Amino acid sequence: MKRFVFIVCVVPVFSSFVYGQGGYDKIDKYEGGLAKVRLNGLYGFIDINGKEIVAPKYDVIRPFNNSNRARVSLNKLWGIIDRTGKEIIPVKYSKIGIFTDNQARVQKDGKWGIVHYDGKEIIPPEYDKLTKYESTLYKVSNDGYWGILDHQGKAITPVKYEKIEGFENNRAKVYLNGKWGVIDREGKEIIKVN
C-alpha cells in the first residue's frame, strides 16, 4: 500500500502588498474588489492587488453604495468619491442628505442648497431652510421669509412670503403682512397679498 504525504504550505496572501507599502494600521474586508485601509488614523482604499486607489487621507469613509459612490469626510466636511477616488462632490459640505431623484440637500456654513449626483450645485447653499415642497419644487427660506424654487434652482416665487401653503388645483395660498393671497404654479399672484 502506498502512502502519500502532503505538505501544506501557507503563504500570507496579503503580505506582499501590505508590507511592501510600509503596512497599514488596519485593512477591512474586501467588498466589490476594494478594501478600506487605515494608516495613522486616516482612511483610503486598496484594490485586490494592493494598489492604492484612494490614498489614506480621509477622516471617515463610508462604504460604496450601489452606484459606486462613497461618502468621505475630512476635517468635519463631507464629499462623495467614485471607485477611482475622484471627488464627484467636493469635500466642502457640513452635511449631505440622502439622494432622491439624483438630488440631495447639502449644508455649507449653516446654509442649505441642493447638489446633483454628478456634483453640480443646482441650488447654491444660501438658504436658512430648504425643504422638498412638491415632487419637483423646493420651499426655501431666509430671514423668516419663504419662496419656491424648481428642481433646477429656478425661482418660481421670490423669497418674500411669511407663509406658503401646499398647492391644490394648481393654486397655493401665500401670506404676507397680515394678508392672504393665491399664486399659481408659475408663481404669478392670482390674488395679490397687498
VENWO-V203873 format. One record per backbone hydrogen bond with DSSP energy under -1.0 kcal/mol. NH is the residue of the N-H (numbers start at 1). CO is the residue of the C=O. E is the energy in kcal/mol with one decimal. If there is no record, write none. Layout:
BEGIN
nh->(NH & NH)
co->(CO & CO)
e->(E & E)
END
This chain:
BEGIN
nh->(18 & 19 & 22 & 23 & 25 & 26 & 28 & 31 & 34 & 35 & 37 & 38 & 39 & 42 & 43 & 44 & 45 & 46 & 47 & 50 & 53 & 54 & 57 & 57 & 58 & 59 & 60 & 62 & 65 & 68 & 70 & 72 & 73 & 74 & 77 & 78 & 79 & 80 & 81 & 82 & 85 & 88 & 89 & 92 & 92 & 93 & 94 & 95 & 97 & 100 & 103 & 104 & 106 & 107 & 108 & 111 & 112 & 113 & 114 & 115 & 116 & 117 & 119 & 122 & 123 & 126 & 126 & 127 & 128 & 129 & 131 & 133 & 134 & 137 & 138 & 139 & 140 & 141 & 142 & 145 & 146 & 147 & 149 & 150 & 151 & 153 & 156 & 157 & 160 & 160 & 161 & 162 & 163 & 165 & 168 & 171 & 172 & 174 & 175 & 176 & 179 & 181 & 182 & 183 & 184 & 187 & 190 & 191)
co->(14 & 15 & 19 & 18 & 38 & 38 & 36 & 34 & 31 & 46 & 44 & 26 & 42 & 39 & 58 & 37 & 54 & 35 & 51 & 47 & 45 & 45 & 43 & 55 & 43 & 73 & 73 & 71 & 69 & 65 & 81 & 79 & 60 & 77 & 74 & 93 & 72 & 89 & 70 & 86 & 82 & 80 & 80 & 78 & 90 & 78 & 107 & 107 & 105 & 103 & 100 & 115 & 113 & 95 & 111 & 108 & 127 & 106 & 123 & 104 & 120 & 102 & 116 & 114 & 114 & 112 & 124 & 112 & 141 & 141 & 139 & 137 & 137 & 134 & 149 & 131 & 147 & 129 & 145 & 142 & 161 & 140 & 138 & 154 & 136 & 150 & 148 & 148 & 146 & 158 & 146 & 175 & 175 & 173 & 171 & 168 & 183 & 181 & 163 & 179 & 176 & 174 & 191 & 172 & 188 & 184 & 182 & 182)
e->(-2.4 & -1.6 & -1.3 & -2.5 & -2.2 & -1.4 & -3.1 & -2.9 & -1.2 & -2.4 & -2.3 & -2.4 & -2.7 & -1.7 & -3.3 & -2.0 & -1.9 & -2.2 & -2.2 & -2.0 & -2.1 & -2.0 & -1.8 & -1.1 & -1.9 & -2.2 & -1.5 & -3.0 & -2.7 & -1.9 & -2.3 & -2.4 & -2.4 & -2.2 & -1.5 & -4.0 & -2.3 & -2.2 & -2.6 & -1.9 & -1.8 & -1.9 & -2.0 & -1.5 & -1.8 & -1.9 & -2.4 & -1.2 & -3.4 & -2.9 & -1.5 & -2.1 & -2.3 & -2.2 & -2.6 & -2.0 & -3.6 & -2.3 & -2.2 & -2.6 & -3.3 & -2.1 & -2.3 & -1.8 & -2.0 & -1.3 & -1.8 & -1.5 & -1.7 & -1.6 & -2.6 & -2.7 & -1.2 & -1.1 & -3.0 & -2.7 & -2.3 & -2.2 & -2.0 & -2.2 & -4.0 & -2.3 & -2.6 & -2.6 & -1.4 & -2.1 & -3.2 & -1.8 & -1.7 & -1.6 & -2.3 & -2.5 & -1.4 & -2.9 & -3.2 & -1.4 & -2.2 & -2.2 & -2.3 & -2.6 & -1.6 & -3.0 & -1.9 & -2.7 & -2.0 & -1.9 & -2.2 & -1.9)
END
